[in-house]
Amino acid sequence: MSDDIAKMSFEEAMAALEQVVAQLERGEVPLEKSIELYERGAALKVHCAAKLKDAEAKVELIRAAEGKAIGTTPAEGL
């Protein structure tokens, strides 16, 4: 992953990924540029996924520290 992507916040990376997708969807770039854009888009996707995973882990730690149950299914009767 390039250094510029590694330094991006989640929001910056998502905006950059949206720009890449828009350029590729328009199909107005030469083949070589399309390949470069695709590679950048793949790196941005990996970066965003890692940022989300980190955020989820932090939320789980906070929830565990508060003594609340951790899970993805609601309790019955709620």
PyMOL Python script that loads the backbone (N, CA, C, O; Angstrom):
from pymol import cmd

cmd.read_pdbstr("""\
ATOM      1  N   MET A   1       0.863  -1.175   0.000  1.00  0.00           N
ATOM      2  CA  MET A   1       0.000   0.000   0.000  1.00  0.00           C
ATOM      3  C   MET A   1       0.901   1.226   0.000  1.00  0.00           C
ATOM      4  O   MET A   1       1.894   1.277   0.726  1.00  0.00           O
ATOM      5  N   SER A   2       0.553   2.201  -0.809  1.00  0.00           N
ATOM      6  CA  SER A   2       1.400   3.380  -0.888  1.00  0.00           C
ATOM      7  C   SER A   2       1.304   4.217   0.376  1.00  0.00           C
ATOM      8  O   SER A   2       0.319   4.158   1.112  1.00  0.00           O
ATOM      9  N   ASP A   3       2.345   4.992   0.608  1.00  0.00           N
ATOM     10  CA  ASP A   3       2.406   5.812   1.822  1.00  0.00           C
ATOM     11  C   ASP A   3       1.249   6.803   1.915  1.00  0.00           C
ATOM     12  O   ASP A   3       0.727   7.049   3.002  1.00  0.00           O
ATOM     13  N   ASP A   4       0.847   7.372   0.777  1.00  0.00           N
ATOM     14  CA  ASP A   4      -0.245   8.350   0.845  1.00  0.00           C
ATOM     15  C   ASP A   4      -1.546   7.703   1.305  1.00  0.00           C
ATOM     16  O   ASP A   4      -2.322   8.324   2.031  1.00  0.00           O
ATOM     17  N   ILE A   5      -1.788   6.482   0.899  1.00  0.00           N
ATOM     18  CA  ILE A   5      -2.998   5.782   1.335  1.00  0.00           C
ATOM     19  C   ILE A   5      -2.900   5.419   2.809  1.00  0.00           C
ATOM     20  O   ILE A   5      -3.873   5.552   3.551  1.00  0.00           O
ATOM     21  N   ALA A   6      -1.743   4.967   3.229  1.00  0.00           N
ATOM     22  CA  ALA A   6      -1.553   4.564   4.626  1.00  0.00           C
ATOM     23  C   ALA A   6      -1.798   5.717   5.592  1.00  0.00           C
ATOM     24  O   ALA A   6      -2.174   5.489   6.742  1.00  0.00           O
ATOM     25  N   LYS A   7      -1.593   6.931   5.148  1.00  0.00           N
ATOM     26  CA  LYS A   7      -1.773   8.116   5.997  1.00  0.00           C
ATOM     27  C   LYS A   7      -3.204   8.645   5.985  1.00  0.00           C
ATOM     28  O   LYS A   7      -3.544   9.531   6.769  1.00  0.00           O
ATOM     29  N   MET A   8      -4.042   8.111   5.102  1.00  0.00           N
ATOM     30  CA  MET A   8      -5.408   8.628   4.960  1.00  0.00           C
ATOM     31  C   MET A   8      -6.312   8.182   6.105  1.00  0.00           C
ATOM     32  O   MET A   8      -6.171   7.087   6.650  1.00  0.00           O
ATOM     33  N   SER A   9      -7.239   9.063   6.449  1.00  0.00           N
ATOM     34  CA  SER A   9      -8.304   8.674   7.367  1.00  0.00           C
ATOM     35  C   SER A   9      -9.282   7.804   6.584  1.00  0.00           C
ATOM     36  O   SER A   9      -9.206   7.712   5.359  1.00  0.00           O
ATOM     37  N   PHE A  10     -10.190   7.174   7.300  1.00  0.00           N
ATOM     38  CA  PHE A  10     -11.212   6.362   6.641  1.00  0.00           C
ATOM     39  C   PHE A  10     -12.010   7.206   5.651  1.00  0.00           C
ATOM     40  O   PHE A  10     -12.246   6.792   4.517  1.00  0.00           O
ATOM     41  N   GLU A  11     -12.416   8.382   6.088  1.00  0.00           N
ATOM     42  CA  GLU A  11     -13.233   9.253   5.240  1.00  0.00           C
ATOM     43  C   GLU A  11     -12.482   9.698   3.988  1.00  0.00           C
ATOM     44  O   GLU A  11     -13.055   9.744   2.900  1.00  0.00           O
ATOM     45  N   GLU A  12     -11.208  10.025   4.144  1.00  0.00           N
ATOM     46  CA  GLU A  12     -10.407  10.419   2.983  1.00  0.00           C
ATOM     47  C   GLU A  12     -10.257   9.262   2.001  1.00  0.00           C
ATOM     48  O   GLU A  12     -10.364   9.447   0.789  1.00  0.00           O
ATOM     49  N   ALA A  13     -10.011   8.078   2.530  1.00  0.00           N
ATOM     50  CA  ALA A  13      -9.849   6.905   1.675  1.00  0.00           C
ATOM     51  C   ALA A  13     -11.144   6.564   0.948  1.00  0.00           C
ATOM     52  O   ALA A  13     -11.119   6.204  -0.229  1.00  0.00           O
ATOM     53  N   MET A  14     -12.271   6.674   1.637  1.00  0.00           N
ATOM     54  CA  MET A  14     -13.558   6.400   0.988  1.00  0.00           C
ATOM     55  C   MET A  14     -13.831   7.391  -0.138  1.00  0.00           C
ATOM     56  O   MET A  14     -14.305   7.009  -1.208  1.00  0.00           O
ATOM     57  N   ALA A  15     -13.532   8.663   0.107  1.00  0.00           N
ATOM     58  CA  ALA A  15     -13.736   9.679  -0.929  1.00  0.00           C
ATOM     59  C   ALA A  15     -12.841   9.393  -2.134  1.00  0.00           C
ATOM     60  O   ALA A  15     -13.279   9.515  -3.278  1.00  0.00           O
ATOM     61  N   ALA A  16     -11.594   9.015  -1.878  1.00  0.00           N
ATOM     62  CA  ALA A  16     -10.673   8.692  -2.966  1.00  0.00           C
ATOM     63  C   ALA A  16     -11.155   7.461  -3.730  1.00  0.00           C
ATOM     64  O   ALA A  16     -11.068   7.414  -4.957  1.00  0.00           O
ATOM     65  N   LEU A  17     -11.661   6.469  -3.007  1.00  0.00           N
ATOM     66  CA  LEU A  17     -12.174   5.258  -3.647  1.00  0.00           C
ATOM     67  C   LEU A  17     -13.386   5.587  -4.512  1.00  0.00           C
ATOM     68  O   LEU A  17     -13.524   5.053  -5.612  1.00  0.00           O
ATOM     69  N   GLU A  18     -14.256   6.453  -4.028  1.00  0.00           N
ATOM     70  CA  GLU A  18     -15.423   6.859  -4.821  1.00  0.00           C
ATOM     71  C   GLU A  18     -14.988   7.559  -6.108  1.00  0.00           C
ATOM     72  O   GLU A  18     -15.603   7.361  -7.156  1.00  0.00           O
ATOM     73  N   GLN A  19     -13.943   8.368  -6.040  1.00  0.00           N
ATOM     74  CA  GLN A  19     -13.429   9.038  -7.239  1.00  0.00           C
ATOM     75  C   GLN A  19     -12.875   8.029  -8.234  1.00  0.00           C
ATOM     76  O   GLN A  19     -13.106   8.139  -9.439  1.00  0.00           O
ATOM     77  N   VAL A  20     -12.141   7.043  -7.719  1.00  0.00           N
ATOM     78  CA  VAL A  20     -11.578   6.005  -8.585  1.00  0.00           C
ATOM     79  C   VAL A  20     -12.708   5.256  -9.293  1.00  0.00           C
ATOM     80  O   VAL A  20     -12.659   5.048 -10.506  1.00  0.00           O
ATOM     81  N   VAL A  21     -13.716   4.857  -8.535  1.00  0.00           N
ATOM     82  CA  VAL A  21     -14.842   4.115  -9.108  1.00  0.00           C
ATOM     83  C   VAL A  21     -15.538   4.954 -10.176  1.00  0.00           C
ATOM     84  O   VAL A  21     -15.875   4.447 -11.247  1.00  0.00           O
ATOM     85  N   ALA A  22     -15.752   6.224  -9.889  1.00  0.00           N
ATOM     86  CA  ALA A  22     -16.423   7.103 -10.855  1.00  0.00           C
ATOM     87  C   ALA A  22     -15.620   7.200 -12.152  1.00  0.00           C
ATOM     88  O   ALA A  22     -16.190   7.148 -13.242  1.00  0.00           O
ATOM     89  N   GLN A  23     -14.302   7.342 -12.037  1.00  0.00           N
ATOM     90  CA  GLN A  23     -13.462   7.421 -13.238  1.00  0.00           C
ATOM     91  C   GLN A  23     -13.529   6.131 -14.037  1.00  0.00           C
ATOM     92  O   GLN A  23     -13.637   6.160 -15.262  1.00  0.00           O
ATOM     93  N   LEU A  24     -13.464   5.002 -13.349  1.00  0.00           N
ATOM     94  CA  LEU A  24     -13.510   3.724 -14.045  1.00  0.00           C
ATOM     95  C   LEU A  24     -14.874   3.488 -14.692  1.00  0.00           C
ATOM     96  O   LEU A  24     -14.955   2.947 -15.795  1.00  0.00           O
ATOM     97  N   GLU A  25     -15.937   3.890 -14.011  1.00  0.00           N
ATOM     98  CA  GLU A  25     -17.280   3.702 -14.566  1.00  0.00           C
ATOM     99  C   GLU A  25     -17.509   4.537 -15.812  1.00  0.00           C
ATOM    100  O   GLU A  25     -18.202   4.107 -16.734  1.00  0.00           O
ATOM    101  N   ARG A  26     -16.928   5.729 -15.843  1.00  0.00           N
ATOM    102  CA  ARG A  26     -17.080   6.579 -17.029  1.00  0.00           C
ATOM    103  C   ARG A  26     -16.359   5.980 -18.231  1.00  0.00           C
ATOM    104  O   ARG A  26     -16.762   6.203 -19.373  1.00  0.00           O
ATOM    105  N   GLY A  27     -15.299   5.225 -17.980  1.00  0.00           N
ATOM    106  CA  GLY A  27     -14.572   4.577 -19.065  1.00  0.00           C
ATOM    107  C   GLY A  27     -13.845   5.532 -19.982  1.00  0.00           C
ATOM    108  O   GLY A  27     -13.592   5.214 -21.144  1.00  0.00           O
ATOM    109  N   GLU A  28     -13.509   6.696 -19.470  1.00  0.00           N
ATOM    110  CA  GLU A  28     -12.876   7.716 -20.304  1.00  0.00           C
ATOM    111  C   GLU A  28     -11.363   7.757 -20.157  1.00  0.00           C
ATOM    112  O   GLU A  28     -10.718   8.685 -20.644  1.00  0.00           O
ATOM    113  N   VAL A  29     -10.790   6.759 -19.490  1.00  0.00           N
ATOM    114  CA  VAL A  29      -9.342   6.750 -19.296  1.00  0.00           C
ATOM    115  C   VAL A  29      -8.729   5.618 -20.108  1.00  0.00           C
ATOM    116  O   VAL A  29      -9.361   4.581 -20.312  1.00  0.00           O
ATOM    117  N   PRO A  30      -7.497   5.815 -20.572  1.00  0.00           N
ATOM    118  CA  PRO A  30      -6.827   4.763 -21.347  1.00  0.00           C
ATOM    119  C   PRO A  30      -6.634   3.496 -20.507  1.00  0.00           C
ATOM    120  O   PRO A  30      -6.716   3.535 -19.279  1.00  0.00           O
ATOM    121  N   LEU A  31      -6.381   2.397 -21.175  1.00  0.00           N
ATOM    122  CA  LEU A  31      -6.254   1.105 -20.524  1.00  0.00           C
ATOM    123  C   LEU A  31      -5.207   1.113 -19.417  1.00  0.00           C
ATOM    124  O   LEU A  31      -5.486   0.648 -18.312  1.00  0.00           O
ATOM    125  N   GLU A  32      -4.032   1.619 -19.678  1.00  0.00           N
ATOM    126  CA  GLU A  32      -2.965   1.630 -18.670  1.00  0.00           C
ATOM    127  C   GLU A  32      -3.382   2.430 -17.436  1.00  0.00           C
ATOM    128  O   GLU A  32      -3.125   2.013 -16.306  1.00  0.00           O
ATOM    129  N   LYS A  33      -4.015   3.561 -17.649  1.00  0.00           N
ATOM    130  CA  LYS A  33      -4.501   4.383 -16.535  1.00  0.00           C
ATOM    131  C   LYS A  33      -5.603   3.636 -15.779  1.00  0.00           C
ATOM    132  O   LYS A  33      -5.695   3.731 -14.555  1.00  0.00           O
ATOM    133  N   SER A  34      -6.433   2.897 -16.506  1.00  0.00           N
ATOM    134  CA  SER A  34      -7.488   2.117 -15.861  1.00  0.00           C
ATOM    135  C   SER A  34      -6.887   1.067 -14.935  1.00  0.00           C
ATOM    136  O   SER A  34      -7.399   0.838 -13.840  1.00  0.00           O
ATOM    137  N   ILE A  35      -5.821   0.439 -15.362  1.00  0.00           N
ATOM    138  CA  ILE A  35      -5.152  -0.561 -14.535  1.00  0.00           C
ATOM    139  C   ILE A  35      -4.577   0.089 -13.282  1.00  0.00           C
ATOM    140  O   ILE A  35      -4.703  -0.455 -12.184  1.00  0.00           O
ATOM    141  N   GLU A  36      -3.950   1.245 -13.443  1.00  0.00           N
ATOM    142  CA  GLU A  36      -3.412   1.984 -12.285  1.00  0.00           C
ATOM    143  C   GLU A  36      -4.530   2.363 -11.318  1.00  0.00           C
ATOM    144  O   GLU A  36      -4.388   2.218 -10.104  1.00  0.00           O
ATOM    145  N   LEU A  37      -5.629   2.842 -11.859  1.00  0.00           N
ATOM    146  CA  LEU A  37      -6.765   3.221 -11.020  1.00  0.00           C
ATOM    147  C   LEU A  37      -7.331   2.013 -10.287  1.00  0.00           C
ATOM    148  O   LEU A  37      -7.682   2.106  -9.111  1.00  0.00           O
ATOM    149  N   TYR A  38      -7.420   0.882 -10.977  1.00  0.00           N
ATOM    150  CA  TYR A  38      -7.933  -0.333 -10.352  1.00  0.00           C
ATOM    151  C   TYR A  38      -7.041  -0.760  -9.197  1.00  0.00           C
ATOM    152  O   TYR A  38      -7.530  -1.132  -8.130  1.00  0.00           O
ATOM    153  N   GLU A  39      -5.723  -0.707  -9.414  1.00  0.00           N
ATOM    154  CA  GLU A  39      -4.769  -1.061  -8.358  1.00  0.00           C
ATOM    155  C   GLU A  39      -4.909  -0.123  -7.162  1.00  0.00           C
ATOM    156  O   GLU A  39      -4.891  -0.563  -6.013  1.00  0.00           O
ATOM    157  N   ARG A  40      -5.049   1.166  -7.441  1.00  0.00           N
ATOM    158  CA  ARG A  40      -5.229   2.134  -6.352  1.00  0.00           C
ATOM    159  C   ARG A  40      -6.542   1.870  -5.617  1.00  0.00           C
ATOM    160  O   ARG A  40      -6.597   1.922  -4.388  1.00  0.00           O
ATOM    161  N   GLY A  41      -7.586   1.588  -6.375  1.00  0.00           N
ATOM    162  CA  GLY A  41      -8.871   1.289  -5.761  1.00  0.00           C
ATOM    163  C   GLY A  41      -8.798   0.063  -4.855  1.00  0.00           C
ATOM    164  O   GLY A  41      -9.387   0.052  -3.774  1.00  0.00           O
ATOM    165  N   ALA A  42      -8.086  -0.956  -5.287  1.00  0.00           N
ATOM    166  CA  ALA A  42      -7.923  -2.161  -4.471  1.00  0.00           C
ATOM    167  C   ALA A  42      -7.187  -1.834  -3.176  1.00  0.00           C
ATOM    168  O   ALA A  42      -7.558  -2.321  -2.108  1.00  0.00           O
ATOM    169  N   ALA A  43      -6.144  -1.010  -3.270  1.00  0.00           N
ATOM    170  CA  ALA A  43      -5.386  -0.618  -2.073  1.00  0.00           C
ATOM    171  C   ALA A  43      -6.251   0.231  -1.141  1.00  0.00           C
ATOM    172  O   ALA A  43      -6.178   0.080   0.078  1.00  0.00           O
ATOM    173  N   LEU A  44      -7.053   1.107  -1.698  1.00  0.00           N
ATOM    174  CA  LEU A  44      -7.951   1.933  -0.888  1.00  0.00           C
ATOM    175  C   LEU A  44      -8.986   1.066  -0.178  1.00  0.00           C
ATOM    176  O   LEU A  44      -9.313   1.319   0.982  1.00  0.00           O
ATOM    177  N   LYS A  45      -9.504   0.050  -0.860  1.00  0.00           N
ATOM    178  CA  LYS A  45     -10.485  -0.855  -0.259  1.00  0.00           C
ATOM    179  C   LYS A  45      -9.867  -1.603   0.915  1.00  0.00           C
ATOM    180  O   LYS A  45     -10.495  -1.732   1.966  1.00  0.00           O
ATOM    181  N   VAL A  46      -8.664  -2.087   0.751  1.00  0.00           N
ATOM    182  CA  VAL A  46      -7.974  -2.800   1.836  1.00  0.00           C
ATOM    183  C   VAL A  46      -7.766  -1.865   3.024  1.00  0.00           C
ATOM    184  O   VAL A  46      -7.961  -2.262   4.173  1.00  0.00           O
ATOM    185  N   HIS A  47      -7.375  -0.636   2.748  1.00  0.00           N
ATOM    186  CA  HIS A  47      -7.146   0.355   3.803  1.00  0.00           C
ATOM    187  C   HIS A  47      -8.443   0.650   4.558  1.00  0.00           C
ATOM    188  O   HIS A  47      -8.452   0.694   5.788  1.00  0.00           O
ATOM    189  N   CYS A  48      -9.527   0.851   3.827  1.00  0.00           N
ATOM    190  CA  CYS A  48     -10.823   1.127   4.465  1.00  0.00           C
ATOM    191  C   CYS A  48     -11.271  -0.051   5.318  1.00  0.00           C
ATOM    192  O   CYS A  48     -11.771   0.138   6.426  1.00  0.00           O
ATOM    193  N   ALA A  49     -11.096  -1.258   4.810  1.00  0.00           N
ATOM    194  CA  ALA A  49     -11.482  -2.441   5.571  1.00  0.00           C
ATOM    195  C   ALA A  49     -10.681  -2.546   6.864  1.00  0.00           C
ATOM    196  O   ALA A  49     -11.227  -2.905   7.908  1.00  0.00           O
ATOM    197  N   ALA A  50      -9.399  -2.237   6.799  1.00  0.00           N
ATOM    198  CA  ALA A  50      -8.555  -2.286   7.999  1.00  0.00           C
ATOM    199  C   ALA A  50      -8.979  -1.224   9.006  1.00  0.00           C
ATOM    200  O   ALA A  50      -9.016  -1.487  10.208  1.00  0.00           O
ATOM    201  N   LYS A  51      -9.296  -0.030   8.525  1.00  0.00           N
ATOM    202  CA  LYS A  51      -9.756   1.035   9.417  1.00  0.00           C
ATOM    203  C   LYS A  51     -11.061   0.638  10.110  1.00  0.00           C
ATOM    204  O   LYS A  51     -11.231   0.880  11.305  1.00  0.00           O
ATOM    205  N   LEU A  52     -11.972   0.034   9.366  1.00  0.00           N
ATOM    206  CA  LEU A  52     -13.242  -0.411   9.953  1.00  0.00           C
ATOM    207  C   LEU A  52     -13.009  -1.510  10.984  1.00  0.00           C
ATOM    208  O   LEU A  52     -13.626  -1.506  12.049  1.00  0.00           O
ATOM    209  N   LYS A  53     -12.128  -2.441  10.673  1.00  0.00           N
ATOM    210  CA  LYS A  53     -11.830  -3.522  11.609  1.00  0.00           C
ATOM    211  C   LYS A  53     -11.244  -2.964  12.898  1.00  0.00           C
ATOM    212  O   LYS A  53     -11.608  -3.407  13.987  1.00  0.00           O
ATOM    213  N   ASP A  54     -10.336  -1.989  12.784  1.00  0.00           N
ATOM    214  CA  ASP A  54      -9.759  -1.350  13.970  1.00  0.00           C
ATOM    215  C   ASP A  54     -10.839  -0.654  14.801  1.00  0.00           C
ATOM    216  O   ASP A  54     -10.846  -0.750  16.028  1.00  0.00           O
ATOM    217  N   ALA A  55     -11.742   0.040  14.127  1.00  0.00           N
ATOM    218  CA  ALA A  55     -12.812   0.744  14.831  1.00  0.00           C
ATOM    219  C   ALA A  55     -13.725  -0.244  15.554  1.00  0.00           C
ATOM    220  O   ALA A  55     -14.125  -0.007  16.694  1.00  0.00           O
ATOM    221  N   GLU A  56     -14.048  -1.339  14.893  1.00  0.00           N
ATOM    222  CA  GLU A  56     -14.895  -2.356  15.519  1.00  0.00           C
ATOM    223  C   GLU A  56     -14.214  -2.947  16.753  1.00  0.00           C
ATOM    224  O   GLU A  56     -14.867  -3.186  17.768  1.00  0.00           O
ATOM    225  N   ALA A  57     -12.920  -3.178  16.668  1.00  0.00           N
ATOM    226  CA  ALA A  57     -12.179  -3.729  17.807  1.00  0.00           C
ATOM    227  C   ALA A  57     -12.191  -2.751  18.978  1.00  0.00           C
ATOM    228  O   ALA A  57     -12.335  -3.164  20.128  1.00  0.00           O
ATOM    229  N   LYS A  58     -12.042  -1.466  18.694  1.00  0.00           N
ATOM    230  CA  LYS A  58     -12.075  -0.450  19.748  1.00  0.00           C
ATOM    231  C   LYS A  58     -13.446  -0.398  20.415  1.00  0.00           C
ATOM    232  O   LYS A  58     -13.542  -0.282  21.637  1.00  0.00           O
ATOM    233  N   VAL A  59     -14.491  -0.481  19.625  1.00  0.00           N
ATOM    234  CA  VAL A  59     -15.854  -0.459  20.176  1.00  0.00           C
ATOM    235  C   VAL A  59     -16.062  -1.679  21.070  1.00  0.00           C
ATOM    236  O   VAL A  59     -16.637  -1.561  22.152  1.00  0.00           O
ATOM    237  N   GLU A  60     -15.610  -2.825  20.638  1.00  0.00           N
ATOM    238  CA  GLU A  60     -15.756  -4.038  21.449  1.00  0.00           C
ATOM    239  C   GLU A  60     -14.998  -3.910  22.763  1.00  0.00           C
ATOM    240  O   GLU A  60     -15.489  -4.352  23.801  1.00  0.00           O
ATOM    241  N   LEU A  61     -13.806  -3.310  22.737  1.00  0.00           N
ATOM    242  CA  LEU A  61     -13.048  -3.098  23.972  1.00  0.00           C
ATOM    243  C   LEU A  61     -13.787  -2.161  24.917  1.00  0.00           C
ATOM    244  O   LEU A  61     -13.825  -2.393  26.126  1.00  0.00           O
ATOM    245  N   ILE A  62     -14.366  -1.116  24.371  1.00  0.00           N
ATOM    246  CA  ILE A  62     -15.127  -0.164  25.191  1.00  0.00           C
ATOM    247  C   ILE A  62     -16.330  -0.866  25.805  1.00  0.00           C
ATOM    248  O   ILE A  62     -16.617  -0.703  26.991  1.00  0.00           O
ATOM    249  N   ARG A  63     -17.021  -1.637  25.001  1.00  0.00           N
ATOM    250  CA  ARG A  63     -18.198  -2.352  25.496  1.00  0.00           C
ATOM    251  C   ARG A  63     -17.800  -3.345  26.579  1.00  0.00           C
ATOM    252  O   ARG A  63     -18.492  -3.467  27.589  1.00  0.00           O
ATOM    253  N   ALA A  64     -16.710  -4.044  26.385  1.00  0.00           N
ATOM    254  CA  ALA A  64     -16.253  -5.019  27.374  1.00  0.00           C
ATOM    255  C   ALA A  64     -15.840  -4.317  28.664  1.00  0.00           C
ATOM    256  O   ALA A  64     -16.097  -4.819  29.758  1.00  0.00           O
ATOM    257  N   ALA A  65     -15.204  -3.160  28.534  1.00  0.00           N
ATOM    258  CA  ALA A  65     -14.762  -2.403  29.707  1.00  0.00           C
ATOM    259  C   ALA A  65     -15.949  -1.876  30.511  1.00  0.00           C
ATOM    260  O   ALA A  65     -15.843  -1.701  31.725  1.00  0.00           O
ATOM    261  N   GLU A  66     -17.047  -1.629  29.864  1.00  0.00           N
ATOM    262  CA  GLU A  66     -18.245  -1.141  30.536  1.00  0.00           C
ATOM    263  C   GLU A  66     -19.026  -2.277  31.176  1.00  0.00           C
ATOM    264  O   GLU A  66     -20.022  -2.031  31.856  1.00  0.00           O
ATOM    265  N   GLY A  67     -18.595  -3.505  30.973  1.00  0.00           N
ATOM    266  CA  GLY A  67     -19.266  -4.646  31.568  1.00  0.00           C
ATOM    267  C   GLY A  67     -20.547  -5.048  30.882  1.00  0.00           C
ATOM    268  O   GLY A  67     -21.360  -5.772  31.455  1.00  0.00           O
ATOM    269  N   LYS A  68     -20.734  -4.591  29.673  1.00  0.00           N
ATOM    270  CA  LYS A  68     -21.934  -4.932  28.930  1.00  0.00           C
ATOM    271  C   LYS A  68     -21.693  -6.203  28.129  1.00  0.00           C
ATOM    272  O   LYS A  68     -20.561  -6.518  27.760  1.00  0.00           O
ATOM    273  N   ALA A  69     -22.754  -6.910  27.871  1.00  0.00           N
ATOM    274  CA  ALA A  69     -22.658  -8.114  27.072  1.00  0.00           C
ATOM    275  C   ALA A  69     -22.221  -7.762  25.657  1.00  0.00           C
ATOM    276  O   ALA A  69     -22.599  -6.732  25.099  1.00  0.00           O
ATOM    277  N   ILE A  70     -21.431  -8.632  25.113  1.00  0.00           N
ATOM    278  CA  ILE A  70     -20.944  -8.425  23.752  1.00  0.00           C
ATOM    279  C   ILE A  70     -21.573  -9.480  22.857  1.00  0.00           C
ATOM    280  O   ILE A  70     -21.500 -10.674  23.150  1.00  0.00           O
ATOM    281  N   GLY A  71     -22.180  -9.047  21.785  1.00  0.00           N
ATOM    282  CA  GLY A  71     -22.789  -9.969  20.848  1.00  0.00           C
ATOM    283  C   GLY A  71     -23.456  -9.214  19.730  1.00  0.00           C
ATOM    284  O   GLY A  71     -23.510  -7.984  19.739  1.00  0.00           O
ATOM    285  N   THR A  72     -23.960  -9.946  18.774  1.00  0.00           N
ATOM    286  CA  THR A  72     -24.582  -9.299  17.607  1.00  0.00           C
ATOM    287  C   THR A  72     -26.075  -9.536  17.533  1.00  0.00           C
ATOM    288  O   THR A  72     -26.750  -8.960  16.679  1.00  0.00           O
ATOM    289  N   THR A  73     -26.610 -10.381  18.421  1.00  0.00           N
ATOM    290  CA  THR A  73     -28.046 -10.636  18.377  1.00  0.00           C
ATOM    291  C   THR A  73     -28.708 -10.023  19.603  1.00  0.00           C
ATOM    292  O   THR A  73     -28.178 -10.128  20.709  1.00  0.00           O
ATOM    293  N   PRO A  74     -29.856  -9.386  19.421  1.00  0.00           N
ATOM    294  CA  PRO A  74     -30.542  -8.774  20.565  1.00  0.00           C
ATOM    295  C   PRO A  74     -31.134  -9.828  21.482  1.00  0.00           C
ATOM    296  O   PRO A  74     -31.461 -10.935  21.055  1.00  0.00           O
ATOM    297  N   ALA A  75     -31.265  -9.468  22.735  1.00  0.00           N
ATOM    298  CA  ALA A  75     -31.883 -10.359  23.704  1.00  0.00           C
ATOM    299  C   ALA A  75     -33.369 -10.463  23.402  1.00  0.00           C
ATOM    300  O   ALA A  75     -33.967  -9.534  22.859  1.00  0.00           O
ATOM    301  N   GLU A  76     -33.961 -11.596  23.757  1.00  0.00           N
ATOM    302  CA  GLU A  76     -35.390 -11.770  23.525  1.00  0.00           C
ATOM    303  C   GLU A  76     -36.195 -10.802  24.389  1.00  0.00           C
ATOM    304  O   GLU A  76     -35.817 -10.496  25.520  1.00  0.00           O
ATOM    305  N   GLY A  77     -37.291 -10.336  23.847  1.00  0.00           N
ATOM    306  CA  GLY A  77     -38.188  -9.467  24.586  1.00  0.00           C
ATOM    307  C   GLY A  77     -37.830  -7.996  24.525  1.00  0.00           C
ATOM    308  O   GLY A  77     -38.492  -7.171  25.155  1.00  0.00           O
ATOM    309  N   LEU A  78     -36.782  -7.652  23.769  1.00  0.00           N
ATOM    310  CA  LEU A  78     -36.419  -6.230  23.656  1.00  0.00           C
ATOM    311  C   LEU A  78     -37.092  -5.588  22.489  1.00  0.00           C
ATOM    312  O   LEU A  78     -36.901  -4.397  22.244  1.00  0.00           O
TER     313      LEU A  78
END
""", "prot")
cmd.dss("prot")
cmd.show_as("cartoon", "prot")
cmd.util.cbc("prot")
cmd.orient("prot")
